């Protein structure tokens, strides 16, 4: 009998242990990533791109983040943070332009040990999307979807037992809620009241995508590149 989503069996893909909570016959998200234009690259945020990345986030998002947040944006600044940006390489221009960015944080929560499988993990790791933003002229290129896929791939390679990825979305932002829905996210019940203090209404919805076998198969070939976190 095929194992269900509640099963504690831990399958492996090319040596990468799948999180038990996500072992399910998961269908791929309906919106597959389309290739980016050849002059675009996805790269970690570095000291060279940090200021442009910070301007992008400040311009496009309603939350003002402290300096500590941007310190954690830098590559390898902390094992719990992942920040990527998309660079637009203009021919004849020495410095590429930062046109999009995503930043996530690993969240670790304890789970009850399994009496049936005593060696199963005692913590559950999720990936929280703190920011995801793209400059308006580039939003038809599939940049945000490519960033989402890239950060999930990075998390699976870097951490173990990543079971889901989630984000807060302004409750009135129906376009964003629909965007996440098309990429395999489910809108959880209830509203987080008062989350966006500068917006009206002030509430946020939580969107969550559970990671399954398909996500791990997608990065199975690059398992050896996973960093210790």
N, C-alpha and C positions, 0 to 999 in steps of 0.2 A: 504494500500500500504506500502511495506517495506521501512523504512527510508534509504536515500542514505548517501554517505560519507559527503555530504555538509549539512546534517540535523543538527539542533541544539538541538534535543531531547537528553536528558541525561539519559540513562538507568542505572540501578543499578544491581550489582551482589553481593548477600549476604551483602548488605549494602555498598558496594564499588561503588562510583559513577564513571561511565565510562566517559572519555573525549569526548565531543561532536564531536570534529574533527575526532575522530577515530572510530566512530560508523559505521561500515560497515561489510558486510558479508565477512569477511576475511578468506581465506583458510589458514590452518596451513602450516608453512614452510615445504618443502619436506624432510628435514633432521631432523628426530626426535632424541632427545638426547638419547644416549645409556648409560646404567648404567656404572658408573665408577668402576674400580677395587676396592675391599673392603679395600685396604690399602691406598686409596686416600681420602682426605677430602678437602672440600672447606670452607675456613674460612676468616674472616676479617683480614686485615693486622694489626699486633700489634707491640709493641716495640720489642718483641722477634724475630719476623720474618722480621722486616723492613730492616735490612742490607742485608739479603739474597734477599729480594724482589728488593731492589735497585740495587744490582749486576746483577740480572736477566734482569732488564729493560736496564741498561747500556750496557750489553753484546749484547743484541739482537736487540735493536732499534737504528736508525740513529740519533735520536734527543737527546740532552743532556738536562735533566730537572734540574731546580734549586732546592735548598734545600726546598724552600716553597712547591714545588710539593710533595716532600716526607713527609713533615710535614702533608699535607692534606691526605696522604695515610693512616694515622693512624685512627683506628676506632673512630668515633665520634669527630674527630678533627674539622670538619666543616660540617654543615648540607647539604651542596651542593655537597659533594664529597662521592663517594663510591669506595672502593678498596678491592678487594678479591684476595686471592692467593690459589693455590692448593698445598697441602702438601703430600709428599710421605713418608709414615711411613714404614721404613725398620725394620723387626723383629730383635730384639737385639740391635738396635741403639736408644739411648735416644732422640735425636733431629731429627724431621722429616726434609726432604729436600724440599725447595721451588722449584717447577718445572714449575710453570706457574702463571701468574697474569693478572688482568684486573683492570683498573682504569677509572672511569667515573665522569663527572661533570654535574650537573643540569644546564640547560640554560633556562632562563625565558624571554619570549618576550611578549609584549602587543598585544592584539587582539581587534578588533572593537567590542563594545558591540552589542548585538542582541536586536532589537526593539521588536521582537516577544517573546523572552525569556529573560526578563530583569535580571533574576537571574543567567544567564549563566556566566561562568568564564570570567574575563577580561584579563587574561594572559594565555599563552600557554607554557607548560613546555615540553622540550625535554631533552633527555639524550645523552650527547656527549661522545663517547668512546675516551679517551685520549691515552690509551695504552692497548694492548692485545698481550701477548707474551707467548710462550711455548718453553721449551728446546727441541731440536731436537729429542732426543731418546724417547720422550713421546708424539709425535704428532699424533700417530695412535690410541690413547686411547680415543679420543672424549673429551679431556680436555678443549679445547678452546670453543667448543660448550656448554659444561656444564657451563663454566664460563659466557658465554654470557647469557644463560638462567637464571643463578643465579642472575646476576646483574640486569636484567630486572625485575625479581620477586622482588628483594629488592627495586628497584625504585618504582614499582607500590604500594608496601606496605607502603613505606615511604612518597611518595609525592602524590598529586592529579593531575588529568588532564595531565598525561604524554602521549603525543600523538605520539611520535616517538623516535627512537634511531638512531644516525648517527655517521659516522667516516670519517676521511681522509685516503685515501689509495694511496700510490705511484702509479703514472699513469702507470709505467712499470711493476708493480707487478701483472701480470695476474692471478697468483695462488690465491693471496689474494682477488682480485676482484671476481674470480669465487667462492671462499669459502663463501664470504658474499652473493653472489647471490643465492647460494644453501640454504641459511638460511633466505630467505625472504627479502633481501635487494635489492633495486633498485639503479642503478648507475645514478646519476643526470647528466644533460647535462653540458658541459663545463669542463674546467680544471682550478684549482687554481694554477696559475703560481707562481713559486719561493717558494713554500711551503717547499720543502726539499732542503735546500741550499747545502748540502753535497752530493747530488745524481745528476746523470745526466740520463735522463732529470730531471728537478727540480719540475715538476708539481705534483699535487695531484687530485684525483677524490673524490667526496663526495658520499658515499653510505648511503642509508637511508632505514630503515624499519619502516613502520607505525604500531602502536600498535592498535589492535582492540579488539573486543569482546572476541575472542579466547584467547588472552593474559591475559585478566582480569579474564576470567573463570578459567584459569589455577592456579590462586592464590586466588580464591574466598574463599577457606576454611580457608586461613590464614589471612583474612582481619583484624582481631582483633589485629594482631601483628604489624600493621603499626605504625611507629614512626612519631611523629610530626616533620616537617621539616620547 
